[in-house]
Amino acid sequence: MPKATLEFNLPEERVEFKLASSALEYSSCLWDIKNILRQHYKYGHKFKDADEAVEKIYDEVLTIISEHGITDEI
């Protein structure tokens, strides 16, 4: 079976290493965000207006990001 090895020159490529090693979390996070948007689109919602929708969806996205352990620090 073919193998691949990624090499990083630390600490200079710390950001690149963090992104590569967190790719699964980022991918899962995007998948979950896509699914909540799909649910609101497909099954409807009870938002009173666009501002409320943006606020609630923003909160849902922040929750998903937090649940996946993604932080602002890179």
RAJO-V710065 format. One record per backbone hydrogen bond with DSSP energy under -0.5 kcal/mol. CO is the residue of the C=O (numbers start at 1). NH is the residue of the N-H. E is the energy in kcal/mol with one decimal. If there is no record, write none. Layout:
co=CO nh=NH e=E
co=CO nh=NH e=E
This chain:
co=8 nh=10 e=-1.1
co=9 nh=13 e=-2.8
co=11 nh=14 e=-1.7
co=13 nh=17 e=-2.3
co=14 nh=18 e=-2.5
co=15 nh=19 e=-2.4
co=16 nh=20 e=-2.4
co=17 nh=21 e=-2.7
co=18 nh=22 e=-1.1
co=20 nh=23 e=-1.0
co=22 nh=26 e=-2.3
co=23 nh=27 e=-2.6
co=24 nh=28 e=-2.5
co=25 nh=29 e=-2.3
co=26 nh=30 e=-2.4
co=27 nh=31 e=-2.1
co=28 nh=32 e=-2.3
co=29 nh=33 e=-2.3
co=30 nh=34 e=-2.6
co=31 nh=35 e=-2.0
co=32 nh=36 e=-2.1
co=33 nh=37 e=-2.2
co=34 nh=38 e=-2.3
co=35 nh=39 e=-2.4
co=36 nh=40 e=-2.0
co=37 nh=41 e=-2.2
co=38 nh=42 e=-3.6
co=39 nh=43 e=-2.4
co=40 nh=44 e=-0.7
co=49 nh=53 e=-2.1
co=50 nh=54 e=-2.7
co=51 nh=55 e=-2.4
co=52 nh=56 e=-2.8
co=53 nh=57 e=-2.7
co=54 nh=58 e=-2.5
co=55 nh=59 e=-2.1
co=56 nh=60 e=-2.2
co=57 nh=61 e=-2.6
co=58 nh=62 e=-2.4
co=59 nh=63 e=-2.1
co=60 nh=64 e=-2.3
co=61 nh=65 e=-2.6
co=62 nh=66 e=-2.3
co=63 nh=67 e=-2.7
co=64 nh=68 e=-1.6
co=65 nh=70 e=-2.1
co=66 nh=69 e=-1.6
